[in-house]
Amino acid sequence: METSADISHLPLPPGSSGLPLLGETLAFIQNTGKFVEDRRLLHGDVFRSHVLGDPIVFLLGPEANRWIFAGENKYLRNRWHLAARKLLGKQSVAMLNGGDHLDRRRLLAPHFTYAAMRHFVPRIEAIVQRHCEQWLSGTQPFKAVDAVRALVFEVAIVLMMGESQVDPAYMSRLFKQWVAGLFAAVPVDLPFTAFGRGVAAEKELRAYIDSLVAEREKRTEQPPDTLGSLLSARDEQGRPLSRDAIIDELELLLFAGHDTTVTATSNLMMLLAQYPEVLERCRREQQELAEQGPLTLESLRAMPYLHQVIQEVMRFIPPIAGAFRVTTEDVSYGGYRIPKGWQVSLNIRAAHKGAPWTSPERFDPERMGPDRCEQKPQGAYIPFGGGPRVCVGQHFAMVEMAAVAALLLRDYQWELVPGQDLSPIPFPIPLPRDGLLVRFSRR
C-alpha cells in the first residue's frame, strides 16, 4: 500500500454520489444485488457511491476481501451505518475497535467454541420438536419464514438466558420493531418513523433485559448459558463486565444470531424442496444416523453431506450481503485513492457469486465436498465474515442449523405452495418474498 503522499495524484474510483443527503440509498435498498451488479458492469470491481449516509467504495472479489481483512486496525476499522451506530450498544463487541475489540473477543471466544455448544444440543432438539408439532396442528399452508423466526428466536433466548423466566412473545415484538429501526435509510427519531419506533423498542427491550440481568446477579452460581458466561467473565485484571456491556452483548447476540439463522434455515428448506435429489441424499444420511437416538454434538459432526448442503446454501444465498469498514487514512486500492473517513464495502454476495467458483449460479452441494472445498482461495467463501472480526457465534449458528435441518429431515416433509413469489427480498436480508408458503406433514 502506498503512503498518503504517494497517492495524492490517484483518481477517486468511478461512480456517482447521487442525490443530496440520500445519495443512492433508495436504489441500494430496493435491490442491493442489482445495484452492485449494474455498477460493476459499468465501472468494474472498484466503484464509489453514497449510501446510508456515507460516501462508500465497493471493492469486489476475493482479493479485495483479503485486502480488507488484512487492513483491520491498520488502515481500516469497523463501522456500521448510521442507524445501527445509534441503535446497537456502543460496548458490544461489534462496535468496539482496536485493542478493546480484541480484548472483548478474547473474553467471549471460549464461551462460543464448538465444544461449548454441547450443553445446548438437547435443548435445541426439544424446542425444534415442539415447534414442528405446532406446525403440524396449525393452519395449512403457512409461512415457513414466520414459523422459523419464532423457533430461532426461542433458541436464541435459551442460548442467552437458559431457563430464566422470559416472555418470548413480548421480547419478539420489541425485537422486530428494534431491528426495523436498525435498517432505516434515514434515521430520524420521530414516533411515526421506523427509526423512532426502533429507538423506543430498544429502550423498552433494554429495560426488560436489565431486569433479567439484575435477577441473575443474585445467584451464587451461574448456569452454562450466555448470560451466565457474561456474568462470570473477568478480564486480565480480574474485573467483570459492566451491566451496560452485558446488555449490549445480549442485544447484539439477539440481532446477529437471529436474522442470519432465520435466513439460512428458511432458504435451506426452500432449496431442499426445489432440489429433490439433494433432499433425498440428505434423508438417506439421516436414516443411517437416526437409530443412534437423540441428537448430540458427536452425531451432528457425523453428517458431512448435510454440512455441505448448509455451506452451499450460505454460498448460494448469503445470509448477509456484506459489511462495512471505514478508512483511517488515505489509502489506495486498484489504482484508485480512497480518502480517509470513507466507507469500504466488504461484499459477501459478490465473492460467492464470482470467480473462482465454477458455475456459481448453480446450487451444487458437491462443490463443498472435502476434495473441492479446499481449492477455494481465502476471501471467496465468507458467510460469517473473516479476519479479526469473523463472527464469534459461527459455531453456534452451524450447530443450530444442522440440528434443525436434521430433525426436519428425519420426521417431517414439506411442499412449496405453487405460484408463490420465491424471489428474495433484497434488503436487509434475502428471504423469499411471499414468506415461503409450505404444506407441512409428518413423514
N, C-alpha and C positions, 0 to 999 in steps of 0.2 A: 504494500500500500504506500502510495506517495504521501509526502508531507503536505500540510496546508499550503505552504509557499510554492511547492511544485505543481499544485493542481489548480491554482487560481485561473489559469488560462483555459481550463477544460470547460466545455459547454454543459449546461444542465441537460438532463435526459429529455427526450422529446415528449410532448404531451400537452395537456391543457389544464388550466386552473378552474375552468368552468365558471359558474355564477358567483357573484359576491356572497360571502358567508357560507352558502350551501355548497359551493364548488360543484362537484359531480356526484354528490352523495345520493341523490334520488336514483340516478341510473345505477349506482353501485348496489344499493339495497334492493332495487327491483329485480335485478338478475346479476348477482355477483360473478357467476361463471361467464356469462355472455359479456359483461363489462370487461373482464380481464382478457378474454379471448379476442374480442374486437380490437382492443388496443394492442395486443400482442401482434396481431396480423398487420396492423398499421405501423407500429413502431419497432417491433422486435421484443426481445426478452427483458429490456430495461426501458421503462417509461414512467412518467410522472403524472400526478393528478392532484386533486384536493378533495378529500372525503372525510366525513365525520369530524369536521372542524379543523383539519390539519393538512398542510402540504405533505405529499407522500410519494415515495418512489417504489414502484413494483419491480421486484427482481425475481425472475422465474427460472426454475430448473435446479437440479441437484447441486451444481457448482455454486449457485447463488446461495442456496441453503447452507452449504458448508462455510461460506464466507460470513454469513450472518451468525452461525453458531460460534465460529472462531472469534467473532468480534465482541462477544458478550463481556461486559465490564471493561472493555478496551475502548473501541471506537463506537460501540453501540450499548444501549441499555434498554431494558424492557419498558414498554409504555403502552397502556391501554388507551382506547379512545375516550373522549371527554366524559360521556355519560357514565362509563364504567369507572373512571377515576373518581367520580363523585359518589358512586353507589357501592363500590367494593371497599371493604375496610382497608385502611392505609397500613395496618400492621399485619396483614395476611402475607403469606409467602409470595403470592402472585404480584403484590405491589411493591415488595422490597427489592432493592438493588444492591449490587456490590457485596461487601463483606456481610452486611445484615442479611441479605438473601441466602448466602452460602451458610451462615450460621444457623438460620432457621431450617434450611433443608437438612443439615446435619442432625438437627434436633428431631425432625419429623421422620426422616427416612427409615430408621429402624422399626417404626410402627407401621410401615407400609410395604415391607418386604413381602415376597410371595409366601414365605413360610408363615408370616404373621396373619395371613388370611385363613389359616386352618380353623380357627375358632368360629368363623363366620359361615362356613360352608353349610353346616346343618341348619343354621338359621335361615340362610337364603333358600335352601330346599323347602323348608316349611312354608315360607312366605309365597314362593312360586306355586306350590301345590294348592295353597288356599286360594290364591287369586285365580288360578286356572279353573278350579271348581266353581268359583263365582262366575267366570266367563261362560262356563257350560250352562249354568242355571239362569243366566241373564237373557236379555233380548238378543235375538239373532236377526240379521248380522249386526256387528258393532264395529266401532272404530278402534282398531288394534293400537294405534298410537296413543289414544287416551288411556286404554287399558294398561299398556306397557308403562306409560308415565306414572300411573298410580302404583304399580308394582315396584318400579325402580325407586320411586320416592320413599316408599316404606322400607326398602332395603337400605337406602341411604340413611334413613333415620336410625335403623337398627345398628348399622356400622358406626354411626356417630355416637349414639346415646344408649345403645343396648336395650335393656328392659326398663328404661326410665318411663315415667308416666307422661307420655307425649300425646298431643292431639294432632294426628297426621292431617286430617281434613282442614283444620284451622291453619296449620303451617303451610299446607299445599296452596291454599287460597292466597295467603300473603306472598308465598314464593313466586307464584305466577305473576302477580302484579309487580313485584320487585324486578324479576327478570325482564319483563316487558320494558321497564324503565331503563334497564342496562343497555338496551339496544336502540334507544331513542335517537333519531337522527339529529334533532335539535333539543338539547337538554334544558328546557325551560321549566323551572319549578313553579308550575301553576296547578291548582287542584284538578283541572279538566284535561291536563296533558298526560300522556303515558309516563313521562318522566316524573311529573309531580305525583302521580299515583304510586310510582315506584319508590319515591322518597318516603312517602307516608307509610307504605307497606314495609319498607326496610326498617323504619323506626319502630314499628309495632313488632315486627319479627325479632328485631334485636332485643327489645324489652322482654319478649317471651323466652328467648334463648338465655338471656341473662338470668331469669328466674330459675331456669333449669340448671344452669351452672352453679348458682348460689346454693341450690338444694344439694347438688352432688358434692360440693366442697365440704359439706358436713360429714361425709363418710370418712372413716379412718382408713378404709381400704378401697381402692378403685378397681372396678371390673375391667376386663380387657376389651374396651371399646375405644373409639377415638377420643371422646371426652375424657375418659379415664387416663388415656395416654397423655393428653394435653395437660391435664391437671398434675400428672406425675412427672412431667418432663422438667429437667433442670439444665441450665446452660453450664459452661465450663466453670463458672464461679459459684455454681450451686443455686442460682436464682430461678424461681418459677416464672412461667409466662404470666403476663398481666391479664386481668379479666378481659379487657378490651381486645387483646391479642388472641385470646382463646375464642371469643365470639367471632372475631374477624375470620379466623381459620375455619370455624364451623360453617359460617356463611359461605365462605369460598368453596368448601368441600361440597356443600349442597349444590352450588352453582356449577362447579367444574365437573362433578361426578354424576350429575343428574341428566342434563340435556344431551350430553355426548353419548351416554349409555343408552338413553331412550332412542336416540337416532340410530346408533349402530344396531341395536336389538330389533327395532322396527324394520329397518332395511334388511336385516338378516331374514326375518320372517317373509318379507316381500320377495326377496331374491330366491329363497328356497322354494317358494310356491311357483316361481316363474321358471325354475330350472329343476324339473323333476328328477333328472339323473343325479344331480348333486344331492338333492333331498334323499333319494333312495340310498346313496352311498353313506350319507350321514346316519340314516336309520340302521343300516347294517352294522356300522361301527357301534352304535348304542346297544343294539340287541346283544352283542357279544359281551358288553360291559354291565348290562342291567342286572344280570344274575348275581353280581357281586354285592348287591344290597344298596343301602343309602350312599349318596354321593360323599366323597372325601376329597381332600386335596390331591391324594395319590391317584384316585380314579379320574379326576379331571386332567391330570398330567398324561393319562393313558388314552387320550383322544386326539391323536395327531391330525387326523383329517378334519375334525371339527375346528381345531385351531387354525388350520389352513383356510377353511371357509371364512371364519371370523376375520382373519387377517385380510383376505381378499375383499370381503365386504367393506372393510375400512379403507382399502385402496380404491375400490371401485366408486364408493360414495363416501368420501372422507367426512367424519362427524363434524369436524371443524375445518372451514375453508382455509384459515390462515391465522396469523398473529402479527403483532406489530412490535417494532423496535424504534428507537429514536437515536439519531446520531449525536455523539457528544463532542464532535469536532467536524470540520470539513473533511470529507473522505472522497475517494474515487473508486468507482467500480465500472468495469466495461468501457473505459474511456470517457466516462462522464463524471461530473462533480456533483456530489450530494452535500448541500450546505448543512452546517451544524444546526440542530434543532428540528430537522425534517424527519418525518416518519419513514420507516422502511418496512415494507410488507414481506413477511415470510409466507409464501403462498404454497400451502399444502396441496391443494387441488391440482395446481399446475404440475407439481412434482410427481403426483400419482397418475397423471394423465398423459405424460410425455415420455421421451426417451429417458432411460434405456429400456423401458417396458416394451415388450413385443405385443402388438395389437392391444394397446391399453384400453380401447373401447369395449373389449370383450371381457365378460365375467368368467374368470378361469381360476378356480382354487388350486389347480395343479401348479400354477406359477409360484405358489408359496410353499411348495414341497422342498425338502432339505437340499436336493441337488440344484434346483433353480434359484431358490431364495437367497442362497449365499452369493449369487452373482451380482446382486443389485448393489450399486455404489452407495456410500454414505450420502444421505440427503435425498435419496429417491423415494424412500418409504418412511414417512414421519407422522403417522396418525396421532401420536402423543407428543409431537414436537421433537426437540432434540437439543443437544448441547447442555449447558449448565441448567437450563430451565425445562428439561424434559419433565413431563407430568409425573408428579410424585405419587399419584394414585393409579398409575397404569396397571399395576399388578392386581389391585382390587377390581378394576374395570374388566380385565381379562377373566378373572375368576368368576365374577358376576355374570358376564355374558355367556361364558361356557356353561355355567350351571343352569341358567335359564334355558339356553338352547338344548342342552342335554335332556332336561325334563320335558320340554315341549316335544322333542323328537321321540322320546320313549313312549309317552302315554297319550298324545293328542295329535290331531290333524286340523289343518285349516285350509280354507279355499278362498281365493280372492273373488270378490263380487265383480262380475263382468261390467264393463262400461264406466268404471270409475277412473278418475284422473290420478295416475300414479307418478306424474312428473313431480320432481322435488320442489318444495318451496325454496327459493334461492337464498333467503336471508331471514333469520340469522343461522338456522341450522337446516340441513336438507332432509325434510320429512315429506312423505307423499302428500300431495296437495289435498286430497279428499280424506285424509286420515287413515288410510289403509283399511278399507271395509273388508271384513272377513266373516266367514261362517266357521264356527269353531265346534269341534266334536271330539269325543273320545275315540281312540283307536280300537 
